[in-house]
Amino acid sequence: MTLTELRYIVALAQEGNFSRAAERCSVSQPTLSVAIARLEDELSVQLFERGKGFVSPSQVGVKVVEQAQRALQEAEKVRQIAMCGRDQLAGPLRLGVIHTIGPYLLPQLIQSLNRVAPGMPLAIEETMTASLAEMLRDNAVDVAIIALPFDIPGVLTRPLYDEAFKVVVPRGHAWEGKACISPEEVEGTEVLLLKAGNCFRDQVLDACPQVSSPETDVRLGHSIGTIRCMVASGLGVSVLPEGALGQPYSSELISIIPFRPPEPSRRVALAWRAGFVRPKAIDALLAAVRALNAPAYRLLV
């Protein structure tokens, strides 16, 4: 039994397909199939049920795969411990980030981080908050940038900055001349929101509960960039984070209206496993954020 064989069975269990599992492991399908069959022979048990068009772990296979994942995590800790003996700021850092933050923060953060830790490139995974929680727990990423609350057992968080929400309307809209607007006023009109499952959508609904009233015609978009473009086209209004509205994302076709104080906002934080073995990498990220010159973010570090 080898770590490579354990990686193969974990990949097959997660992908549910020999071809995709082989591609994920960067090997040919026959190589992966033979290795898994050899492991089943060694263990004298069938780990996967195979049929036409499907493959899934057997009852005992589920338990073996779970243990294989734990073994791979421990093996990764060995590698990281050895790396830390050399230099905690040397080698890639696996960074997860949510969709509504990544495109707007990362260009500035990477520039700042290159000055703080030039030997630590970022391997970036951009996905939903729920997926990042799993990836942190499963050691698939080292650290994540998320919006609070983010209460995951065994995961530490450190607030980075607060980011205000702004109302965006198309040019010529009746609200365009307003100096500010209250959350209660964002109702009874066409409001553009992110699709369900995105934490920023939930934060907007918490800040402006009237958006979900029967009188409001809610339309959905896949990303902040898409919503910004739909507003510019005149489809409706929206509430977006301030960092997504500055250069180079501003547009002459939209107007930005601040909320009345206290402005709704979100608190963005860094999250990492309590046992992460590269604490200096966390310090470097915090220092890089601290050095940002970004008026849209009220820094907390």
C-alpha positions in Angstrom: 0.0 0.0 0.0 1.4 3.4 -1.0 0.4 7.0 -0.6 0.0 7.1 -4.4 -2.6 4.3 -4.3 -4.4 6.1 -1.4 -4.5 9.3 -3.6 -6.0 7.2 -6.4 -8.9 5.8 -4.3 -9.7 9.2 -2.8 -9.8 10.8 -6.2 -12.0 8.0 -7.6 -14.4 8.3 -4.7 -14.7 12.0 -5.1 -14.9 12.1 -8.9 -17.1 9.0 -9.4 -15.4 8.4 -12.7 -12.2 6.6 -13.7 -11.3 9.1 -16.5 -11.8 12.2 -14.3 -9.9 10.6 -11.4 -7.0 9.7 -13.7 -6.9 13.2 -15.1 -7.0 14.7 -11.6 -4.0 12.5 -10.6 -2.1 13.2 -13.9 -1.9 9.5 -14.9 -3.5 7.4 -17.5 -6.8 5.6 -16.8 -5.2 2.1 -17.1 -2.5 3.1 -14.6 -5.1 4.2 -12.1 -7.4 1.2 -12.7 -4.5 -1.3 -12.3 -3.2 0.4 -9.1 -6.7 0.4 -7.5 -7.3 -3.3 -8.5 -3.8 -4.2 -7.0 -4.7 -2.4 -3.8 -8.1 -4.3 -3.6 -6.2 -7.6 -4.1 -3.7 -6.7 -1.4 -6.5 -5.8 1.0 -8.7 -8.8 -0.1 -11.7 -6.5 -0.3 -13.6 -4.7 -3.1 -13.4 -1.0 -2.4 -15.6 0.2 -5.3 -18.8 -1.0 -6.9 -18.5 -0.8 -10.7 -21.3 -0.8 -13.2 -22.1 0.6 -16.6 -21.6 4.3 -16.4 -21.0 4.5 -12.6 -18.5 3.7 -9.9 -19.0 4.3 -6.2 -17.3 3.2 -3.0 -18.6 0.0 -1.4 -19.7 0.0 2.2 -16.2 -0.9 3.4 -14.7 1.3 0.7 -16.3 4.4 2.2 -14.5 3.7 5.5 -11.2 3.0 3.7 -11.4 6.2 1.7 -12.1 8.2 4.9 -9.0 6.7 6.5 -7.0 7.3 3.4 -7.9 11.0 3.5 -6.6 11.2 7.1 -3.4 9.4 6.1 -2.8 11.8 3.2 -3.4 14.8 5.5 -0.9 13.5 8.0 1.6 12.8 5.1 1.1 16.4 4.0 1.9 17.6 7.5 5.2 15.7 7.3 6.0 17.6 4.0 5.1 21.0 5.5 7.0 20.4 8.7 10.1 19.6 6.6 9.5 22.8 4.6 9.2 24.8 7.7 12.5 23.6 8.9 13.9 25.4 5.9 11.9 28.6 5.5 8.2 29.1 6.3 8.0 31.8 3.6 9.5 29.6 0.9 7.2 27.7 -1.4 3.6 28.1 -2.5 0.8 29.0 -0.1 -2.6 27.5 -0.9 -5.0 30.5 -0.6 -8.8 30.1 -0.8 -10.9 33.2 -1.4 -14.7 33.8 -2.0 -15.9 35.0 -5.4 -17.0 38.4 -4.1 -13.6 39.2 -2.7 -11.0 37.5 -5.0 -11.1 39.7 -8.2 -11.1 42.9 -6.2 -8.7 42.3 -3.4 -6.1 39.9 -4.9 -4.4 42.2 -7.4 -3.5 44.7 -4.7 -2.8 42.0 -2.1 -0.4 40.0 -4.4 1.5 43.2 -5.2 1.9 43.9 -1.5 2.7 40.3 -0.6 5.5 40.2 -3.2 7.3 42.9 -1.2 6.7 41.1 2.1 7.4 37.5 1.0 8.7 37.3 -2.5 9.4 33.6 -2.2 5.9 32.6 -1.4 3.7 32.5 -4.5 -0.1 31.9 -4.0 -1.9 28.9 -5.4 -5.4 30.4 -5.5 -8.7 28.6 -5.1 -11.7 30.8 -5.7 -15.0 29.3 -4.6 -18.0 29.6 -2.2 -17.8 30.0 1.5 -19.2 26.5 2.2 -16.6 24.9 -0.1 -13.8 26.8 1.6 -14.9 25.5 5.0 -14.6 22.0 3.7 -11.3 22.7 2.0 -9.8 24.1 5.2 -11.0 21.1 7.2 -9.7 18.7 4.6 -6.3 20.4 4.2 -7.0 21.3 0.6 -6.1 25.0 1.2 -3.8 26.5 3.9 -5.6 29.7 4.5 -8.8 31.4 3.3 -10.1 34.9 2.9 -13.8 35.0 3.8 -16.5 37.2 5.2 -17.6 36.7 8.9 -19.3 35.0 10.5 -17.2 31.8 9.8 -17.5 29.5 12.8 -15.7 26.3 11.9 -14.4 24.0 14.7 -10.6 23.9 14.7 -10.3 27.0 12.5 -8.9 30.4 13.7 -10.0 33.7 12.2 -8.4 37.2 12.2 -10.4 40.2 11.0 -8.7 42.1 8.1 -11.0 45.0 7.2 -14.6 46.3 7.0 -16.1 47.0 3.6 -19.1 49.2 3.2 -22.1 48.3 0.9 -23.2 50.8 -1.7 -26.4 51.2 -3.7 -25.7 51.2 -7.5 -28.3 52.5 -10.0 -28.2 53.1 -13.8 -27.6 56.7 -15.0 -30.9 58.6 -15.2 -32.5 56.5 -12.4 -34.9 58.4 -10.0 -32.5 57.8 -7.1 -29.5 59.2 -8.9 -29.7 62.6 -7.2 -29.9 61.2 -3.7 -27.0 62.1 -1.4 -27.6 58.9 0.6 -30.3 56.3 1.0 -31.6 54.2 3.9 -31.7 50.4 3.7 -35.5 50.6 4.1 -35.8 52.4 0.8 -34.3 49.6 -1.3 -37.7 48.0 -2.0 -40.5 48.2 -4.5 -38.2 48.2 -7.5 -36.2 45.8 -9.6 -33.3 44.6 -7.4 -30.4 42.5 -8.8 -28.9 40.0 -6.4 -26.4 37.1 -6.5 -27.9 33.6 -6.8 -28.7 31.6 -3.7 -25.8 30.1 -1.8 -23.6 33.2 -1.9 -22.8 34.7 1.5 -22.8 38.3 0.1 -26.4 37.8 -1.1 -27.3 36.8 2.5 -25.5 39.9 3.9 -27.4 42.2 1.5 -30.8 40.6 2.5 -29.8 41.0 6.2 -28.9 44.7 5.6 -32.0 45.4 3.4 -34.7 42.9 4.4 -37.3 44.8 2.4 -35.6 43.5 -0.7 -37.4 40.2 -0.1 -40.8 41.8 0.1 -43.5 40.7 -2.3 -43.5 44.1 -4.0 -39.9 43.8 -5.0 -39.0 42.1 -8.3 -35.7 40.3 -7.6 -33.5 39.3 -10.5 -30.4 37.1 -10.1 -26.9 37.2 -11.4 -23.9 34.8 -11.2 -21.3 37.3 -10.2 -20.8 40.9 -9.0 -19.3 41.8 -12.4 -22.4 40.5 -14.1 -24.7 42.4 -11.8 -22.7 45.6 -12.3 -23.1 45.2 -16.1 -26.9 44.5 -15.7 -27.3 47.7 -13.6 -25.3 49.7 -16.3 -27.7 48.3 -19.0 -30.7 49.7 -17.0 -32.2 46.4 -15.9 -32.4 47.4 -12.2 -30.6 48.5 -9.1 -28.3 46.6 -6.7 -26.3 46.7 -3.5 -22.6 45.9 -4.0 -19.4 46.0 -1.9 -17.4 49.2 -2.2 -14.2 47.4 -3.3 -16.0 46.2 -6.5 -16.9 49.7 -7.6 -13.5 51.6 -7.8 -11.0 51.6 -10.6 -10.8 49.6 -12.9 -14.4 48.5 -12.3 -16.1 51.9 -12.3 -18.4 52.8 -15.1 -19.9 56.0 -16.5 -23.2 54.1 -16.9 -23.8 53.7 -13.2 -24.2 56.0 -10.2 -23.1 55.0 -6.7 -25.2 56.1 -3.7 -23.9 55.6 -0.1 -26.2 54.4 2.6 -27.2 56.6 5.5 -24.9 56.0 8.6 -24.4 53.6 10.0 -23.6 52.0 6.6 -24.2 48.3 6.2 -20.9 46.5 5.7 -19.2 43.2 5.9 -16.2 42.2 7.9 -13.6 40.3 5.9 -11.2 38.0 7.7 -8.4 35.5 7.3 -9.1 31.9 8.4 -6.7 29.0 8.9 -6.5 25.7 10.8 -5.4 25.9 14.4 -2.6 23.4 13.7 -1.2 25.1 10.6 2.5 24.7 10.6 3.5 27.9 8.8 2.5 30.7 11.2 5.0 33.1 9.6 3.0 32.8 6.3 0.0 34.0 8.2 2.0 36.9 9.6 3.2 37.8 6.0 -0.4 37.9 4.7 -1.4 40.1 7.6 1.5 42.4 6.9 0.6 42.5 3.2 -3.0 43.6 4.0 -1.7 46.1 6.5 0.4 47.7 3.8 -2.6 48.1 1.4 -3.4 51.6 0.2 -7.1 50.9 -0.5 -9.6 53.5 0.6 -12.5 51.1 0.0 -11.3 48.9 2.9 -11.3 50.1 6.6 -8.3 48.1 7.8 -8.4 46.3 11.1 -4.9 44.9 11.2 
